[in-house]
Amino acid sequence: MVFEFTFNNYRSYKDEATLSFVSKPINEHESSLIEAMDEKLLPVNVIYGPNGGGKSSVLLAFRYMASLIVLPFISMQKIKGDNDEVDIDEVAKKWQGSFKRESYKWDETCNDEPSAFSVLFQKNNIKYRYEISVLDDRIVGEGLYVQRNENDVETIFERDWDDISISERIQIPMDINVNKNLPFLVYLGMLLDLEEVDETIVFFFSIKYINFDKNNIDHSIPIGKIVENKNRILPITQKMGIPICDFRVEYDDNGIIKHVFAKHVINGQASQKDIDFNAESSGTRKIFSLIYTLIESIDNGDIVVIDELDAKLHPLLLQCIIDLFTNPGINKNGAQLLFTSHDIITMSNEVFRRDEIWFAAINDNAESFLYSLADFKKANGKKPRNDEMYGKQYLEGRYGADPYIMRISEWED
């Protein structure tokens, strides 16, 4: 479970931005909150804002931080599978450039400054904070800290450009060759069987990131998993208004799926004619591209990060997805959903708490900044009430982060 994510000098964000999942002391949808040690966390966060305002950059920053751990760790595991010894420099070479750092783009001096990322999360009733700073694909700062109770914070390790300090209870070879292109967390994960390190690496692996701009990768449908779990999945999709009651799958001689057909419910009875699943609407296909990942993440208590979740979805379908995370009877393991959206209908007090609604906007210096509706102050100095029509107020520019679109009547002038 994530408490907060902080970053700076990344894409359109020059200064530090923090996205928090810690609930505010407001009396809204309290039953949906997730108990986490001494705090209550939000199951959902949504980011609104104009195109180019920085919504996607928040999600990409989170993904980039995870990639710093996941990509080299996978590479090291593959190399280790082939050889008993791991060639650290070979791993660094393979990883370097596979996911480039993007510093703030409107100030060239930022290219010479590090991009910093920090995440605070919980695993097994222990809080973890992992921090990492990157400059030209080099790790210039890193640290892992654990908190078991309010007054007990342990530094597992800290690293700067020149030195690494390690907790006294951790025993590793002092002559280890630490490549400056690789996180020290990855080294420890390969060298030691240490719970705090393993849990941190598992956390980054558990982040599910989906970007619907990349249809060939992130919009693929795991039809095998869906068919295997159809007795659980189809009742959920039917409640969303999708009348598919069964699948028929044809395999080739090698056991690979060749064709998938969907059976529909028509007039209360299953249709006798199967429909090629490729002929289903794009919205239906999008739901099935998501549903297995969503259910798996809810079972495991993972965090799901989705860019443009509302695209091609009816607002009620979008609300059904949100309900999977905000319904404590379904979300029993503290799964969380972070997504971007332009859907104004769903932006309401019936769906979200004020602290679950976030805005990404650009200031006059072309710098993105991030803030929640619960923290926003209007021109009169007052915060938005929980009975306001959030979507209407947003379109009227009451909350900032509204795209400036010239009225048609002003176009001639």
Secondary structure, DSSP 8 states (H G I E B T S, - for coil): -EEEEEEESBTTB-S-EEEE-B--S--SSGGG-EEETTEEE-SEEEEE--TTSSHHHHHHHHHHHHHHHHHHHHHHHHHHHH-SS--HHHHHHHHTTSS-----TT-GGGGGS-EEEEEEEEETTEEEEEEEEEETTEEEEEEEEEEEETTEEEEEEEEESS-EEE-TT----TT----TTS-HHHHHHHH---HHHHHHHHHHHH-EEEETT-HHHHT---HHHHHHTHHHHHHHHHHTT--EEEEEEEE-TTS-EEEEEEEEEETTEE-SS-EEGGGS-HHHHHHHHHHHHHHHHHHHT-EEEEETTTTT--HHHHHHHHHHHH-TTT--S--EEEEE---SSS-STTT--GGGEEEEEE-TTS-EEEEETTT---TTS----TTS-HHHHHHTTTTS-------GGGS--
